[in-house]
Amino acid sequence: MPVSPSSSAQAAREALAVRLNHLRVDSGLSGKELSARCGWHPAKTSRLQKGEAQPSDADIRAWCAACGADDQVPDLIATARAVDSMYVEWRRRHRNGMRKTQEDFYALYERTDVCRVYVSNVVPGFFQTPAYATALMESITSFQGTPNDVPEAVASRVARSRFLYEGGHRFAVVMEESVLRFRIGDRETMGDQLRHLLAVMALPAVSLGVIPLAATRTMWPLEAFYLHDDTRTIVETLTAEVNIVQPRELADYAKAFRALSAMAVHGARARSLIESAIDSLG
């Protein structure tokens, strides 16, 4: 059973806190003594040691200086930055617009051989038509109140579709039937998106399964997740992008994908569900 999507970040934060605590203990300093040397309140030291707060670069430099462990600074800062990237709020990600995020994802897909995807809400980005992507990104930008660079972001998102046609990349996608029914944009936009799904599912690099609404659930619906090879899972929540790299959790998401895939229909039966969704648009 997958654990809370932010658990990887919290586990890594706690591991970093343990390293800081060991430095303090090895230096023979009490919490109060270290706090005095760093020039901050003892409560801050307590929060850092418990993993309740994320240390800044300056905090790490001060901590190491107080402990006489300046040689540990580069590695600890690198570790802290990695922890910080595990759980990133969308508003922070999109503070300058969405284009940069889409470009980062493009680079990730370029490095990915096999991408396993489960979606319960919207069509995956690499399957999206420009009109569908525009309607979706406009609503996200409006909700988050972040700068609107939707045309540029859409261009970067749609560019990912090239990997569907190039050798060296494979995409296994499982989506809930509800994704076919949730109307993003107007009737024409949704119809074109569904017809595009019919086209891409025939590609050699693509496996597309749909879990029927009436399917007996052996795995409950989850938030969307993208498993890149066996090295990273990205989970998309309402407020944040969660990057999971812990092997145990990666194995959980791979297990969940297998269970979800087993419930899905493929081939002609999946096409039938998509065609039914098109017909329902009138």
Secondary structure, 3 states (H helix, E strand, C coil): CCCCCCHHHHHHHHHHHHHHHHHHHHCCCCHHHHHHHHCCCHHHHHHHHCCCCCCCHHHHHHHHHHHCCHHHHHHHHHHHHHHHHHEEEHHHHCCCCCHHHHHHHHHHHHHCCEEEEEECCCCCHHHCCHHHHHHHHHHHHHHHCCCCCHHHHHHHHHHHHHHHCCCCCEEEEEEEHHHHHCCCCCHHHHHHHHHHHHHHCCCCCEEEEEECCCCCCCCCCCCCEEEECCCEEEEECCCEEEEECCHHHHHHHHHHHHHHHHHCECHHHHHHHHHHHHHHCC
